[in-house]
């Protein structure tokens, strides 16, 4: 990875990055949950709600160290939505119409994993004891299950990692985290393709992050090194002339030319998450640079030099195309922005300007 970031002048400083704002998240929320889609900044009720986004909403709300009353209220609503979606076996329904009727059956897809990620984070970090207790109960029920899909397992494993950091004796969380890392699998022998799959699709940083977390929390040094190697390789693959260029819709296949669009904000946020975890576990400040690149992606240091959020609404644009942003501001993209700005706030406590140096 190259030694610096190519940024739009004047140079971007952490002090210039806006704080995370829940204003647009609140605009997309009602007394039931978090509505999925928006036209520009206006919510589209006809598309209803999904556990995927509500789980992410609980996650970012629980990450707030000193949440405003509005954020606590949002967390309560999201928690209630998730517990309503969960069946006694621990599986979750995903989609609810605006008429409050579920439109699918309980399952173990990505939404199950994202629900457990949010629940585990709330159980471990929520400053409201009643939220933490209920989230822990729902997490424990969901942790009985195992998904056949590696990315669903990776999301769930990150929730388990949160629980395990708070209570290292939690056997259920340890077992789920171990199984999540095993579901990701080891990278193949080719040093030019340090990945367990022949195709990079979506949530790739999440796959590396759960392996890193498992190696750390389960005391498995070789597993930790494997996860760090996967993430460092992925960061190099996503480097385009010194800025972040995330794996786009359609993915990248080994040995084929990279196409660049469309890019999704959630991929930049996942890169920020994984690099923040790597930095916290290793104490190595070289991870600050790819973390900073993830933050800078939202502020215009990307393949089209386009700012990816609306400072008036607080919403994030839904995708980066070759012609600029898709200016709709849905829940997934806005949560990705908020999550990444939470990392920027933490990083700003350690550095007033952009990091120097990079990963070898």
Secondary structure, DSSP 4 states (H G I P E B T S, - for coil): --SS---PSSPP-GGGSPPP--HHHHHHB-SS-BB--EETTEE-GGG-EEHHHHHHHHHHHHT-TT--HHHHHHHHHHHHHHHHHB-TTS-B--EE-TTS-B-S--B-SHHHHHHHHHHHHHHHH-SSHHHHHHHHHHHHHHTT---SSHHHHHHHHHHHHHHHHH-TT-HHHHHHHHHHHHHH----S-TT--SSSSEE-S-HHHHHHHHHHHHHHTT-HHHHHHHHHHHHHHHHHTEETTEE----TT-EETTSPPP---B-HHHHHHHHHHHHHHHHHH--TTHHHHHHHHHHHHTT-STT----B-TTT--B-SEEETTEEE----HHHHHHHHHHHHHHHHHHTT-SS-------
